[in-house]
Amino acid sequence: ELTQQFIPGRCCDIWDMAADCVGALIGIGVYLIVRQTVVQFEFGRTFIARFSR
């Protein structure tokens, strides 16, 4: 959002920035919930251990 102010015809709006932050927080929340759910199963723990190195 901050870089949009330097592009002709675009503007930086506080509400767009707030929406970006809310979207990022929702994405992080979904990631954490899915990861916690996957870790509860043996396959998930094996998968994460294999690809976390």
Secondary structure as GFF3:
##gff-version 3
##sequence-region A 1 53
A	DSSP	three_ten_helix	2	6	.	.	.	ID=ss1
A	DSSP	alpha_helix	14	39	.	.	.	ID=ss2
A	DSSP	alpha_helix	42	51	.	.	.	ID=ss3
###
